[in-house]
Amino acid sequence: MKHIKVLGPGCPKCKTTYTNVLEAIKQSGVEADVVKIEDIEEMMKYNILITPVLMIDDQVKVRGRVADINEIKSLLLA
């Protein structure tokens, strides 16, 4: 099972990233636990300076931009 975190304060880009993650999981059939982190203090623990951030299994995969569904599927299946 993959552990996915979407970090961002709730801006439109962060919401789109979260939606894209859910759709990518649905399309790929990968089992995943998805957590959306919006709390600034919690995000600071990850040393994040720019959002949105997509983390898969505690590794930053995408930072500062919205990842499209196909890109996320590729990351999930890698």
C-alpha positions in Angstrom: 0.0 0.0 0.0 1.3 3.5 -0.9 1.2 6.3 1.6 0.5 9.6 -0.1 0.5 13.1 1.4 -0.6 16.3 -0.3 0.8 19.3 1.5 -0.7 22.8 0.9 -2.7 25.5 2.7 -5.9 24.9 0.8 -5.2 27.0 -2.3 -6.8 26.0 -5.7 -3.6 24.3 -6.8 -3.4 22.2 -3.7 -7.1 21.2 -4.1 -6.5 20.3 -7.7 -3.5 18.2 -6.8 -5.5 16.4 -4.1 -8.4 15.7 -6.6 -5.9 14.5 -9.2 -4.3 12.1 -6.7 -7.7 10.6 -5.9 -8.5 10.2 -9.6 -5.1 8.7 -10.4 -5.6 6.1 -7.6 -9.0 5.3 -8.9 -7.8 4.8 -12.5 -4.6 2.9 -11.6 -6.2 0.6 -9.0 -3.3 1.1 -6.6 -4.1 0.7 -2.9 -3.2 3.9 -1.2 -3.7 5.9 2.0 -4.1 9.6 1.2 -3.6 12.4 3.7 -4.1 16.1 3.0 -2.0 18.3 5.2 -3.2 21.9 5.4 -1.8 23.0 8.7 1.1 25.3 8.3 2.9 24.1 11.4 2.6 20.5 10.2 3.9 21.4 6.8 6.9 23.1 8.4 7.9 19.7 9.8 8.6 18.6 6.3 10.7 21.7 5.5 8.3 22.7 2.7 8.8 26.2 1.3 6.6 26.0 -1.8 3.2 24.3 -2.3 1.6 22.1 -3.4 3.8 19.1 -2.6 3.0 15.5 -3.5 4.8 12.9 -1.3 4.6 9.2 -2.0 6.0 6.9 0.7 7.6 9.9 2.4 9.5 11.0 -0.7 8.8 14.4 -2.3 7.8 13.6 -5.9 6.3 16.9 -7.1 6.8 20.4 -5.6 5.4 23.8 -6.5 3.1 22.8 -9.3 0.0 20.7 -10.0 0.8 17.2 -11.2 -1.6 15.9 -13.8 -3.4 12.6 -13.4 -1.2 10.6 -15.8 2.0 11.8 -14.1 0.7 10.8 -10.7 -0.3 7.4 -12.1 3.2 6.9 -13.4 4.6 7.8 -10.0 2.3 5.3 -8.3 3.2 2.5 -10.6 6.9 3.1 -10.5 
